[in-house]
């Protein structure tokens, strides 16, 4: 018998877990339907202590501890299994401890810089961060104490993660990202979007709204659903099976429009250095950007930019759609209940409960014929991708929705627990030797051929199958493998009862105190008035050894050079 899963999707979290879970429990009570899984699309803000807060990329005036630390200690437990990807406002040091993914608290799982998991028969892929062309090609050069630009560059998606995701051959049901795929707005109600966010108009006209990396992945992966956040607006679109959103291939994303094949791997950051800066551009402290001239929404999205000229990309896209109904779903407005109106601003819209059939059978894979070696595609013939972006968790915002997904009989057995994905573990084994650790541009290995049809650097099916055979024999020898509940806290936290609004003195008077809409004021991130109580005791380490990462690497038979360098 097919299984129907109730999946909740939330936009930008910004540390508001109590409000999000409160809203979910209220929804369960109203509908008498249990929520099986919550997916959060970034800006999660897993802040444990003053060091995490100092490493978070955002203006100082917004820095507050929030309530996550109570979930980290077990004082509170997530009532719904929760997975999330990283955004551009995270504690990058905490995320780096779990580069391959892992539990940040009991029942709350970070998908890593990129990753694929299974849940209840669904295959879910995720990629963290946002696109910045000046960091995209670089390796992971950032080192403690993560000063200056490296504090924000840790959240800038890298081409190496795109390279790993491109190796996926089996169909995905869901992909989660923080940034939108570039030009996805052209497949929905573009005029409606610009009425809500008029300052997006120039980016839409230039074809620069969103991430070209995610557009490249959407072009290849074409999951049944794609969920995003970041732009603080609810938006839906439908990307048809015959449509193309990014045809330029791997070399269509700056700086890969240049020939990097002869770039030397030398000259990058030495492993013993404590911090790194690009040799071609410099930037000041991320917290010193001037935001007074921006609107509240623009200020929330703002990041300091390096002065780099972007090559104009040739687009072959449909024109913006005008005055059309959202392509994905019907919307039914609902008034928030009295018990949640004040603390959550409850959801102002909900998805009609439709059944969406997901095809997960690997027999749907169509072999490519563009190369002597075989290169399979994850596309499912005739299947469109439904795109849904949501707002941040604030009153009267559309930040949370629930969809029903019908899973076929063939994939509906087993417990509703997170599972490792065999193909993804095989991909990690293939790609792990090429993990870049300095600022030199990542160049795909020669073994990954650029297929003539799409110029994507792909390992052959035969290469992937060899690693998959190892994974099957050594990891999945007894069938499915559930993600172990092996969370242990490794970092100190504030004393019990510490208010969410405490900044430990990091929220300096930057000249904007009392101006605009900072946290604690309507339109801000929703916390109470800032509290500058200092951190007591020794300052925590920037990076902690996490046994989850060690256990995972041993299981998969890979090394973790990134974390080793940071310890």
C-alpha positions, 0 to 999 in steps of 0.5 A: 500500500502506498505511503503518504508523507506529510512534509513541512517546509520552512524558509529562513529559520534565523534561530526561531525554532521555538516559533516554528515548532509551535506552529507545526504542533498547532497545525497537527492539532488543527488537521489531525495529521502528523507531520513526518518531516520538517525541511528548513531551507537555510539561515538555521543559525545553530549558535551554541556559544560566544565563539559561534556567535562571533563566527556568524556572518551578519552585522554585529547589531543582529548578533544574539544567542537565540534559543538553539542552545537549548536543543543542543543541550537536550533541554528541549527536543525537536518534536518533528524530525528536522533536516536543514541546509546552510544559508549565508547567516550561519555559525560557519565554524559549527557547520565546518565541524560537520562538513559531511553532515551530522546531528546538530542536536537530537532529531535535527540533522544538518545535510552538510555542504552538500549531501543526499539522504533518504527518508520514508522512501524519498531521496532528498538532496541538499546544497548549502550556501549562496553563490558568489562568483569571486569565491565559487571556484576556490577551495576551502582556504578558510582557517581559524580564527575566521577573520574578515572575508573568510567569515562570510566566504565559508557560506559561499557555495563552491564548485567542488560541491556542484561537481559532486552533485553532478555525479548523481545518476539516480532520480531525486525526489527533493532538492533543498537549497538556500539560494534560488536557481538562477532565472527560476522566476521566469517559470512563475508569476514574475510580475507578482514577485516584482510587486512584492520585491520591486528591488529585484527588477534589475537582477531579473532583467539581467538574468542574474537573480538567483544562483547559476550553480543551482540552475546548473544542478536543476538543469541536470537533476530535475527533482520532483520538488525544489525548495529554497528560501533566502529572498524572503518571499513566497514564490512558486514555479513549474519547470517543465520536463522539456524546458531548459534553464541553464544550457551553458554547462560547467564553463558557463559559470564564472570564472570557468568561462576562462580556461583553468586547465593549466592553473597550477595547484600551488600558490594557495594558502599554506595549511599552517596559516591561520587565515586566508585572503584572496591575492586579487581582492581585499575586503574589510570586516563583514560587520562594517558594511553600511546598511543605513541606505537599504530597506529592511528587506535589502539589508537582510539580504545584503553581503559585502561585495568585492569589486569584480566585473561579472561576464555577461551570460548568454541566456536562452530563456523564456520571457518573464511571465505576466499576470498568471496564477502560481503554477505549482499549487492552489493556495487557501488563506487561513487566519492564524489561531489566537494561540499562535498569532502573537508568537509566530504570526502563524502561516497565512497560506497553506497548500491544498492537500494534494497527492503528488506521486513521486517516481523513485524507481531506478529503472526510470534512468535513461542512458546517455549516448554522447560518449563511448563510456556510459553516463546515465542521467537522473532525469525522470521522463515527462516529470516537471519540477515544482519550485517553492520558496518561502519567507523568513519566520516572522508574523504575517509572513508565508514561511511555513507550508505542508505538502502531502507526498505519496510514495510508491509501494516499492519505496514505502517500507521501513521506518520513518528515519533518516537513511544513508544513500548508497549512491551518495556514499559512492560519490564521496569516495570518488570525489574525496581525493580531489577536495580542494584546500586552498584558494587555487581554482578547483579543476575537475580531475582528468578522469571526469570527462566533459561530455560533448552534449553538455560539457559537464565533468562526469565520472563514468557509470563504470567508475561510479559502479566500482565505488558503489560495489564497495559501498554495498559490500562494506556499508550496506551488506545487511540492507538499508543503513539508518543514520545512527543517533550518535549526537554528543555535545562537543562545545560549551553553552551558556548557563541555563536560563540565558535569554535568547537576546544575549549578545555577549557584548558582540552587538556593538553600537555601530551607529544604528542603535535605535534606528531601522528595524533591528532584532526586537522590533517589528520587521527584525528577526523577532527576538527581544531587546538586545542584552549585552551580558558578557560571556563568562568563563574561557572562550570556546575553541573555534573548531571542535573535534566531532566524533560524528564526522570521524565515525562517518569517514571511517564507515565510508573509507574516506579521510577528512583533511578539511577538519584535520587542518582546522583542529 
